Amino acid sequence: MICKANKTYKVTYRIPFIVSQQKLNNNFIKLNEEIIQLKSELHKRSIEYLKTKNYGVESKDVDKAVSNVLSNVIGKILLKPPSCTISPLA
């Protein structure tokens, strides 16, 4: 609310919110694409490694393992509080 000459005007700031929301959405989309690419790469490398070692593991089991690994890593990142270290002045 802005008060001017005994009159009150309602002011809304919708445009900056929409722009920031679009940036957030774009960043989320990029992050999601990187996660999908990482998952694909990890799956591919795991299959190649298992083939060289002659393990009889099915592709669906590798999918589960890769998903579990990524879920655990993302979970740890999201739950970890930001670290802040203060070094004493010498």
C-alpha positions as CSV (number, residue, x, y, z in Angstrom):
1,M,0.0,0.0,0.0
2,I,1.2,3.4,-0.9
3,C,-0.3,6.5,0.8
4,K,-0.1,9.7,-1.1
5,A,-2.1,12.9,-0.5
6,N,-4.5,11.1,1.9
7,K,-5.3,8.5,-0.8
8,T,-4.3,4.9,-0.6
9,Y,-3.1,3.0,-3.7
10,K,-2.7,-0.7,-3.8
11,V,0.5,-1.7,-5.6
12,T,1.3,-5.2,-6.8
13,Y,4.6,-6.5,-8.0
14,R,3.5,-9.4,-10.1
15,I,6.0,-9.2,-13.0
16,P,9.2,-9.7,-10.9
17,F,7.7,-12.7,-9.2
18,I,6.8,-14.2,-12.6
19,V,10.3,-13.6,-13.9
20,S,11.9,-15.1,-10.8
21,Q,9.5,-18.0,-11.0
22,Q,10.5,-18.6,-14.6
23,K,14.2,-18.5,-13.7
24,L,13.6,-21.0,-10.9
25,N,11.7,-23.3,-13.3
26,N,14.4,-23.0,-15.9
27,N,17.1,-23.9,-13.2
28,F,15.0,-26.8,-12.0
29,I,14.6,-28.1,-15.6
30,K,18.3,-27.9,-16.2
31,L,19.1,-29.7,-12.9
32,N,16.5,-32.4,-13.8
33,E,18.1,-32.8,-17.2
34,E,21.5,-33.2,-15.6
35,I,20.2,-35.8,-13.2
36,I,18.7,-37.7,-16.0
37,Q,21.9,-37.6,-17.9
38,L,23.9,-38.7,-14.9
39,K,21.5,-41.6,-14.3
40,S,21.8,-42.7,-17.9
41,E,25.6,-42.5,-17.8
42,L,25.9,-44.3,-14.5
43,H,23.6,-47.1,-15.8
44,K,25.6,-47.4,-19.0
45,R,28.9,-47.6,-17.2
46,S,27.6,-50.1,-14.7
47,I,26.3,-52.4,-17.4
48,E,29.6,-52.2,-19.2
49,Y,31.5,-52.9,-16.0
50,L,29.3,-55.9,-15.1
51,K,29.7,-57.3,-18.6
52,T,33.5,-57.2,-18.4
53,K,33.3,-59.0,-15.0
54,N,30.9,-61.6,-16.4
55,Y,28.3,-61.0,-13.7
56,G,24.8,-62.2,-14.5
57,V,23.0,-59.1,-13.4
58,E,19.8,-58.0,-15.2
59,S,19.3,-54.5,-16.5
60,K,16.3,-53.9,-14.2
61,D,18.5,-54.7,-11.2
62,V,21.0,-52.1,-12.4
63,D,18.2,-49.6,-12.8
64,K,17.1,-50.1,-9.2
65,A,20.7,-49.8,-7.9
66,V,21.4,-46.6,-9.8
67,S,18.1,-45.1,-8.7
68,N,18.9,-46.0,-5.1
69,V,22.3,-44.4,-5.3
70,L,21.0,-41.2,-6.8
71,S,18.2,-41.0,-4.3
72,N,20.6,-41.4,-1.4
73,V,23.0,-38.8,-2.8
74,I,20.2,-36.3,-3.4
75,G,18.7,-37.0,0.0
76,K,22.0,-36.3,1.7
77,I,22.5,-33.1,-0.2
78,L,19.0,-31.8,0.7
79,L,19.2,-32.8,4.3
80,K,22.8,-31.5,4.9
81,P,22.8,-28.1,6.6
82,P,25.1,-25.6,5.0
83,S,28.5,-25.6,6.5
84,C,29.9,-22.5,7.9
85,T,33.4,-22.3,9.2
86,I,34.9,-19.3,11.0
87,S,38.6,-19.1,11.0
88,P,40.2,-17.0,13.8
89,L,42.1,-13.9,12.8
90,A,45.9,-14.3,13.3
